C-alpha cells in the first residue's frame, strides 16, 4: 500500500519554482586572489582536456588543468562509456588516428584493461582508465585542480585575461597566455558573452544518456536490439511515454558477464542548463530502474543485478563555438581535405532523435540507416545512388585547425564536442577518440605560440609536422 510520502507516477515537478517576476541580488564587488599563473590553462579534464594539457606540457609549457569532478577522463570514467572507436580508416588497414590516443590505449593494455573488437573498436575498463588519465597528465608535467568549477571569465576585448574558478577553498583566478575550452558545453566561451550554436536549427539537442553497468548476464541472453523492442511495447510509468532510446552496450573487459548499458535517454535536454541537467539526472535514474526491472523478465537477464550507475549523465550535444571554419555535414561525408587538417576520423554521423525515439547513421560509404524505437530499421543511400551501386571509398574525414578557433577571441581554442561544427557534422566528431585528437592538436598549437600571440598565428604546416612527429598519422 502506498505510503504518504512515496513517489507517485507520473512524476510531479521536482524542480524549484521560477520566480514569477525577474529578481536579482547585488553581489558585492571583491578582489579575487590569483591562485595560478601559467602559459596554458585548460578548462575541463575529459579526454580532450587531458590530451590538450599533456601535449602543451610535453612541449615545455606551464599548464594548469581544471576539472570539476574528482578524477579525469570525462565520459570514459565519470560517464561510464567503455568504448573507444577504431583508429583505422574505412579500409580497416590504414592508421588514421594515433598520438596520445594510441598511447592511452597502450597504457590501458599494460593494465590488461582494453580489448580490441572484431570491428577494431576498443572496449576499455572505465575504472582503470582513471589511472591512465592521471598518468598522462601528471607524467607530462600538468598541474591539476580537481573539484573546481569554472565560474566566470575576465575579458579584455578579444582576449581572456583570467578564468575565475570556484572550489572548496572559494574563488580564485587563473592567469594564462592561452586558454583551452575543453568543457564540452563551451562554458568558457559562453562566459565571455559570445554567441554559440546550440543543437540543431531549432535549438534542439541530441538527448543525453545515463549509462549503467549490470552483472549476471547469461550466455543465452536476449540480444539488446530485441530487448529494445520489448521495452517499446508499453509506456514507462514515470512519465507515461514510450521508451525513447536506441539501446546499445558492451560486455566488460575484465568480466564478460558484466555489461555496460547505454540504456536510457532523456529528451528535451540542454545539458548546459542547470534545471535541464537536474531533470536529466533524476529522470535518467527512474528510467534506468524501469529498464532494469523489465530486463529481469527477459531470457538470460533473469539474474541481472546493478553494479553501478555513472556519476553523470552523458551529454551528446549542447553549445558549440562559432569558429573560423564551421565543419559541415557534406565536408564530413565527402572526406574533404584541408590544408590545416589536424585530426581525422571515420565514426559516422550519428543523430539521436532530439524529440523522441530513433537514431540515424550516415556512413562514409554513401549509405544511411535508421533504427526506430521499436527496433525496426530502414536503410538507403544519402548520395543519391541506387542501393546496389558500389559503395564510396572515402577513407576518413578531416577536421581543420580553424574549427578550434572561436570568432572574436585571440587567445582561446575550443576542443571536444564544443568545437566548431554544425549539428550533423558534430554527430560524427563528438566521439572520444576524435575529441582526444582535437585536444592534442590544440595543446600542440598553444605550445607553439610565443607569449600572447594570436592563436591564428600558428603556422598550420608546422603544426601538422609537430603532430606527425608525435605519432599522429595525418594524411597528405
N, C-alpha and C positions, 0 to 999 in steps of 0.2 A: 504494500500500500504506500503511495507517495507520501512523503513527509512534507511538512510546511515549507521547508527551505530547499527541497530538491530542485534540480534543474529540470525545466519542462520544455518539451519541443512543440513547435519550432522555437528556437532560441529567442528570447526577448533581447532588446538592445542592451548591450553591456558596456557601451562607450560613454564617456562623460557628455553631459548635455552641453551644447554650444550656447554661449550667452546670446540672448535674444537681440541685444544691441551691442555693437562693437565697443569694447572697452580696452583700455591699456593701463599699464602700470609703469611709472617712470623708474628706470633703473639708474641709480646714481653713477656718475662718471667715476672711473677709477683707473689707476695705473696698473697694468698687468705685468708681472715680473717676466723677464726673458728667462726661459728655462733651458733653451738650447740655441746654439748658433752653428750653422753647417753650410756646406756647399749645396747639398741637395736634400730637401725634405720630401718624404714620400708619405702620403696620407692614405692609409688602407693597407693592411697586411695580408690580403688574399694572395692567390698565386701570381697575379700580375704585379702587385706591390712588392712582394718578396723578390721577384726577378728584377724589377726595376732597381730596388735598393742594392741587391747583390752586384748587379752589373756596374752601377756607379761606384760602389765601394771598392770593387776589384780594380777599377781604373784609378784608384788613388784619391777619390773624393771623400770628404767627411759627410756621412749620410746618417740621417735620423729617420726611422720608420715608426709611424704611429698606427696603432691598431686598437680598436675598441673592445675586442674580446681578450680572453686570457691566453690565446695561442694564435699562431699564424696559420695560414692555409685556407682561410675563407670557406668556399663551398666544398673543398675536398675534406676539410676537417670539421669545421663548425656546421656545415651544411650536410655532411654525411654522404656526399655524392662520390661513389667509388669507381667511376670510370673516367679515364683519360683517352681521348680519341687518337687514332693512329697517326704516326709520324711519316707515313709513306704517301706518295701520290696515288692517283686513282689506278695506276698500273700495278699497285701493291709491290713495287720494286724500288722506285726512285725515292730516296730520302728527300723530304721537303721541309721537315721540322727537326731541329736539333738544339744545340746550345744548352741552355740551362734546363730546358725540358728534358732532354736526353740525360743530363747529369742527374736530375731529380729521380728519373726512373732507375738509373744505375744505383743511386743511393738507396732507393726502396728495395731494389734487388739484393743489396748487401744485407738487408734485414729479412730477406725472404718474404717480402710484403708486397710483391707485384707479380702479375701473371699476364702474359700476352695471350689474347684470344685468337680463335681461328680467323677472325676478320681483322686482326692486327691492332685492335684496341687493347688498352691496358686496364686490368682490374687491380685496384690498389687497396691497401688497408688504410682506412681513413685515420685510425688512431696512430699507427706507425708514421703516417705522413706528418704528424705533428713534430716528430723528432727530425724528419728530413728538412722541413721548412726552418726549424730552429737552426740546424746545422748550416743550411745555405746562407742564412742571414748572418749568424754570429761568426761563422768561419770566414765570411767575406769581409768582416770588419764593420758591419752595420751596427749602429746604436739603436736600441729599442725602447719604445714607450708603449706598454700594454695597458689595458683598461683605461684607455684615453680616447676621448671623443673630440672630433673637430667641432668647434663651436662657432667660429666666425673667422673672417679674414680682415686684414688691414691692407687696403689697396691704395696705391698712388698712381693714378692714371692707368696705364696699361701694364703696370707691374703689381704683383702681390709682394708686399713688404714683409708681412708676418702672417702665420697661421695661428689663430687663437684656439687653444685646446683646453679641455677640462677633464680632470681626473680626480682621483681620491684626494689629491693634495690641493684641489681648487684649480683656478685658471692659470694659464701660462702662455707665453708667446714663443713661437719658434721662428727664428730669422733664418732665411736661406737665400742663396742666389737664384736657385731654380726649385720650383715646386712640381711634384708629380701627383696628379689626382688619380688615385687607384681605389677610390671609394666605391666604385660600381655604380653609384647613383649620381655622379658628377657633383657631389656635395661641395667640393672646393670651388668649382666654377659657379654653382648656384649661389654660394655665399657672396660672390662678387657682384651679383645683380645682373650678370649677363644672361641673355636668353639661351635656352636649350631646346632640344627636340624631345618631346615626351610621347613615347608609344607610337601608335600609328597616326594616320592623318586625322583621326577623330580623337586623339589623345588617349586611346585605349591601349593598355599594356598587356603583353603576354602574361598569363596568370602564373603566380609562384606556386611551388610545391613544397610541402613539408615531408622530408624523407624520413623513413624509419627502417629499423633493422629487426628481422624476426629470426627465430630458430625453429627447429622441429619439422622442417620441410622433408617430406619423404621422396623416395626415388620416383614413384609413380605419380607425383603431384601434378594436378591440372596445370597446364601452362598459363602464363599470365594473360595472354590475349583471350583465353576462354574465361578466365576469372573476370576480366573486364566486361565481357558480355553478360555474365551472371550478375555483376554489380549494377548493371544498367537497367535491369528488369523492373526495379521498383524505386520510388523516390527515397532519398535519405531522410530520416526522421528529423534531424536537427534543423533542416531548412525547407523540407518538402520539395526539394529539387532533385533532378536526376544526377547521378554520378557524372561529374564533368571531365574526367581525366582520360588521358592516354596512359594506361598502366604499363610501366616497364620497371626493370630492376636487374640485378646481377647477383649470382652467388658470391659468398665471401671468398677471400683468398686463403685465409688460414683455416676456415671451417666451411666445407661445401654444403653443410646442412643449414648454414645461415643464408639469408637473402636480404640484400639491400632493396628496398621498395620505394620507388618514386610513385607512391600510391595515392597521393592526394593532390588536389589542385583547387585553388581558391580564385574565383573570377571577380572582376571588377576592382582590382587592387592596383594602386600606385604605391610601389614599395618605398618611395621617397616621402610618403606621407605617414605621420605617426599614427593617426587613427586607423588608416588602412592597414598598416603593418600590425597593429594590435589585433584588428579583426582577423587578419590572415593567420596569425599565430593561434588564436583561440579556435577559429573555425577549422583550421588545419588539424588540430588535435581531436575535435569532435568527429570530423570526417574520418580520421585515422581509426578511431575507436569503432566506428561503424564498419569500415573496411575489414578490420581485423576480425570482428565478430562474424561477418559474412564469410570470410575466408575459411574459418574453422568449420563451416558446414560443407566444404568442398573437398573432393578427393585428394588425399595426400597432404592436406593442410589441417587435418583434424587436431593435431597436437601442436599447432603453431603457438609460439609464445613470443611476447615482445621483449627484445633485448635492449633497445634504446631508441630514442627519438632525437632527431637533430636539434641542436641548440638554437637554430634559427631557420625560419622558412627560407627556401631557396628562390632567390629573385632571378627572373629571366630578363626583365626589361624595365627600365624607368626612364630617367633623363639621360640624354646623350648630348655631347657638345656639338655646337655648330662649328665645324672645323674648316681649315683651309681647303680641304677636299672631303666632301661627304661621300663615302663609298656607296655605290648604288647596287641594286639587285642585278642589273644586267652586267655590271663590271665583275661581280662575283661569278655569275653563271657562265659568262664568256671567258673567264680567266684572263682578264685584261692585264697587260703588263704596264708597270710604271717605272720610270727612271729611279724613283726614290722608294721602291718596294723594300720593306724591312721585315715582312712576315708573309708566310704562305700557309694555305690550309686546304682541306678537302671536305670538312664537315658540311653537310648540305644546309641549305636554307630550311629552317625548322621553325614553323609558326604554330604555336599552341593557340587555338581559338581564344581571343580575348573575352568573348561573350558567353562561352559555354563549352560543351564537349567538342572533341575533334582536334586533329592535328594535320598539318600539311607539310610535306617534304618536297623540296625541289632539288634535284641532283645535278651534278656537273655533266652527267652523261646525256642530258636532254630530257630526262623523264621526271614525272612527279607522281606522288601517291598520297592519298588522303585516307586517314583512318577515322571512322566515325565513333561516336560514343558507345554504340552497341557492339563495337569490334569489327563491323563490316568495313570494307575498304574499296577504293576505286583507284585507277591509275590512268596515266596518259602521257602526252609529250607537251612540255612547255615551249619547245622550239618550233611547234607547228608541223613537225614531221609525222608521217604515219607511224603507228605503234610498232610496225615491223621494220622500220628504217634502221640502218646501222646507228649505234649509239655514238655520241660525241666522245672525242678522245681528250678532252681538256684534262690536263694533269693535275692542276691545282689553281686556286685563285691567289691573288696577291693583294697586300694591304700597304698603301703608301705611308711614308713618314708624315706627310701633310695631314693625314687623318687623325694624327695625335695632337695637332696644334689648334687650340681654340682661337677663334677670331676674337680680337680685342684684347689679347694678353700677350706679352712678350716673353715672360719667364715661366710659363706653365706648359706642361704636357699632360695629356689625359690618356689613360690606358685601361685595358679591360673592357667590360661591356659598355662603358660610357664613352668610348672612342667615337670618332665622327663617322657614323654610318646611318643609313636610313632604316626604317622599321624592318624591312625584309632582309636587307644585307646584314643587319645586326643579328638576325636569327641564325646566321652562319658563323660569324666571327666571335660570338659571345662565349663559346665553349672554352674550357680551362686551358687546353694546350695552345689555343690562339691567344688568349689573354696573357699567358706567360711569355709568349714571343713579343707581344706589344710592350710588355714590361721590360724585357731585356733590351729592346731597341731604345726605349725612352731613357733607361738608365745609361746606356752607352752614349746616347746623344747628349745627355746632360753632362756627362764626364768630358765631352769634347769642347764644352763651352768655357772660354776663359772669363772668369768673373761674372759680370752682369750683362753679358751679351744676349741678344735676342735668339730664341730657340730656332728661328728661321735662318740664322746664320750658319747652322750646321751644314757642312757640305755632304750632300746625300751619297755621293760616290765614296767618300771617306768613311761615312757611317756604315755603308754596306760592306766595305772591306774590313772594318773592325768586327762586324758581326760574323762575317765569314771566317775571320781568323779565330773567333771564339766558338766556332763549331756550328754556326747556323748555315745550312746548305742552301743559300739563296741562289736561285737560277738566274741566268742572264736575261 
